[in-house]
Amino acid sequence: MNTSDIIDILSKGDYPSCALTNFAEHEFYIDNVRCSGMEGFLQSLKFVNIKKQKSVCLLSGKEAKNSTRHTLAQLRWRITHNLYWQGKLISRFSDEYQKLLDKAYSELSKNKDFINALEETVGKKLVHSIGKNDARKTVLTEYEFISRLNRIRDEVVKG
């Protein structure tokens, strides 16, 4: 496979790569909660407090990523691997968590700018070279991320 047939999804990459990262600002709603981007949603899952969770959902990019830095929420997540959505505890390793990720990405796929960027990748292999593969160290592994993008892209192509 030629390197021109591969798109490495990076926030500092060229379009459409940069528009597909979790750092990209693509508004969506999940369970009536407004999210400014996927990173805000993912980081919010580390917080037990629903009000705090909703405020983190409104963040995007590095601001969202840094919202858990040096917090009790980050420490708790690293030890227990428990996450939360709207007051409900969800194990990082559960099917329920995978369904929540599916739901979030399905809601994100309603964002026209996100879909336009994803359509630009048709015929290309998507990778995320800086992604982690150990679910104990990240709320979204490279596989979880790329497989969802591929699923959404396949659905868009099929129309």
Number of C-alpha atoms within 10 A of each C-alpha: 7 6 9 8 12 14 19 19 23 22 18 11 14 12 15 20 22 17 23 25 23 24 23 20 21 22 20 22 17 16 10 7 15 17 26 22 24 28 26 29 29 23 24 30 27 27 26 18 15 16 12 12 23 20 17 26 27 21 25 25 18 14 14 25 18 14 18 18 12 9 12 12 20 16 14 14 21 14 9 11 19 21 24 20 21 16 14 11 15 18 15 21 14 11 11 12 19 16 11 15 20 17 14 19 19 17 15 22 20 14 14 12 16 19 18 15 16 23 16 13 19 15 9 14 15 20 18 17 11 10 17 15 13 12 15 16 12 16 21 21 17 18 16 16 19 18 14 16 19 16 14 20 19 14 10 15 11 7 6
